[in-house]
Amino acid sequence: MTTSIALCMIVKNEEDGLARAVSSAAPWVDEIIVVDTGSTDTTVQIANEIGASVHHFKFANGVDLGAARTRSIELAHCDWALLLDGDTTLDQASGPNLKEIAASYSHPPATVGARWKNYIGSSNSQHYETYTASLLPLAPGRRMFGRRHSLYVDADGSIMPTEVADGLVIHHWGFTLDSLLTKGTSEKNREIVLLQIQETPEYAPFWIDAIRAHRSDDMAAKGLELVERFKNALETGVVRYVQESTPFQIAFYEALVAFSADSYDQAFKAASQALETAPSKDMFAVKAAVNAAVGRNREAVNGMSAAESIAVEPHPLTGRDQGSYMTSKMLCHIARAAGRVGDIQHAINWYTKGMGTIPTFIQGPIWFADFLIGIDQLDAATTLLTEALNSKPEESGFANSLVQIWRSRCKDELGSLLQQARSHWPQNAVFEHLRAEAGLVAAPQRRSESEPKR
């Protein structure tokens, strides 16, 4: 029996990438379906010009990508659906094998996970990998479900199993700098995932999505609250649809969120629990960072060395690259521990990696500069702090650290340097204060309490 595949896409304002996405898969599929969700550019015109079957979909009650994807696969007349977005392309080597891959997962039917290469930053030289369900066996009643990250569910509501095919590779350009500047915000995504667990709390993957979206330092308190709500929903039977990976993922994301919230005991315990299930580069790093934060410096260095021994490839239970959740805060804590035990090379390597991780831990440049001063690299410390001030000119910690270097090295030039700094970083009040302290300007006069107001 011949296997047939439909390319099914949902798009909105994808005029820059749509033709590239379609052309990457067109030779290997039997039909091309494009569902537009409200483009205001030339996306629809391009879709028509390249021969796609074009349809329109309007969200009935807020953004619901699952509903739009369901509409796209309902329109297909094939056995399988290949899902691409307007900012993705099918790898050239995967196309000729596409139908063979689909056929091999037909009995019993399973969703096929592709290896996504997600490109980041301002160039295509850096990427991280994830496993994402991308090739779906079609049947009546099956649908994509979820407002943001969609699940493929069977007619009875159960989650279809997913098998990863390493030979199926998709390139994703949605995290390049240009794309991030023009697309939706993290805040919008957080609103969507919170609405999802309110509407359908019975699906464990949606809880994991919500917790993962609240793992940054400023959102970690909410993340910990979601962890506790999820555990309670599991215990009380509210959550009915779980996956084999769910127990690991609960511990995994709890560890990340707890570390961001400075709840070190909880983070260490959760990371240890996750590691009982499977090795994880990120969980070794969490434990190392906790050890560093509480002063167990040698244990921190040894733990990070263990983390680095694990290969960088998607974790089978998270679907994301090993090490992709190492934050700047974690790396800077561990680097500081390495510096304290005299492990100079590791300290430099981990600080450098931490400084290159976005968002950068606010204390990182100060700690790194302090370390560099300790090994007599004053010029490097000055450069580091100057760059940090250029990116955050209002940050007083960077300014104070920079002035400390000037005081130790350039006492005769301090006044001139402070004058230049005040002109270059006018938002930073530290320089005005220090100029007054140095007698370069008159200090502000305080009015006594008894002095009458004028």
Steps between C-alpha positions, in 0.01 A plus 500: 500500500639840401547751779365849429603817686344846516706805594279684751592852609339771709639847432463866582718771343762256372575666167876481560521126559191331356633427150823361645308277743268360234772443242705300751224236523302534176685230300429240767131559584172433317311818591574837658252660739551849642260631765537875553397641839479867406803618302520868412800466266538306173499153661171390339606626157828308524319183611273519197790567265692191614200274444381438855139432590433814705239524775418754771449447872384749760566435867165483676616559858857625510810342351456124455772352282370149560162586350668656196725196452201269534331691221807457278514122546121464459544646151760238406416203276808298593611237752751727673550870568839670509483812717720795410483865603580801286837536673608136453642284222523125448860383487610411146616156609167420671275563199583192290443275805182666623252236384724217610520655848122535517441143387730364768283652776163390363454176700408588767447863401717750684575867467852548364725745678747694289836634611451877486809719466401834655728782388561784746661841517599716207656225287431142399817366661337420836206272560352269757302185425160377608278203418162621371203301366497585129366204301149386596305185405154626401171337600145619574467661844869572550583863559763748609418632844652795684502876466879530476694172497255251353456133587381246244214315664290203394122499474471395868714794617811293576838635390640324193841341567799665336803323358807699399646448153855636492484502121222759505663843545332841490677836511331772705586868455248639750755589770738705290538862612285644220223252567494564874472875439192460283304218668306450821633561849571259783230673703239415238613136503476485878142629485413231247646208699330615821168518318563150365538334842192688619297361210647147481678410826473128421801504262841476667701645206313830529604530867860433402468772234375750759775420751769522232369844398551625858855385570680837469612681816219757484234233444634223723264564795205444268680197359529341845131566560419319174718204602300457820168538318607239244603250768168550677310455171682171445429375853130588482447344158434826317786419263395192300724507195867454577798380300785269585725805537270687743663395835846597371376829359332601827827460691705651215306826475445525875880495541547778244224719642611447861858601420376816326300577817811442720323205667819299504394203713194444282705536182762250620236247606304527174816471287606190694156349443522564127846344483363181660293457183754597232835680462460867418760765423268772629423323829869440576546872435217593739657295778841653427351851508328433832827375645670817376229726640533352850881493501572136414746612235691180429176300471372763257803468273488120506127501426536734205779283362258205515241709314747580224571132443145451364460548126301795367196341333125504564407332829261207442266618779491875431555504124748788538876527475697387803637815661258742332352592840830603659435862592746785533427504873588131537821529298618813683447337840700196388774716344529695825547172686774396256681829556483453876673162482764631258368319192583790270429339163158366598409833659583686178316246285184501712493875553543552125215259428285669764565844353385370161173358631189718463374646726831565676505464878524858631775419751701303244713782358585623851602153618698437183675838527588431863647165394699664220641758739608217729712350222639843400293534183399860567465602136266207433296588810472863386387394153242261644347761732504769231306271266259415782441869570440569134224240502355608839617859561281540807653205688684632807683175571688513170591864559628441853715206389646700214588790731674259740733400217565864412578581864757223520668577169443857396482714814647802325251467216195417712343843470528504123367145472202579720424808292508292180291225657234745618475637147496155338248344741283793616227263623731366771488707819804319643740713299345829620524379859864395459593827335358680803685263731824576318441874539457555127157656548323645798303246696125569515412703809242358735250739656473462877165403646473841671570698185183661375372406158515774238 
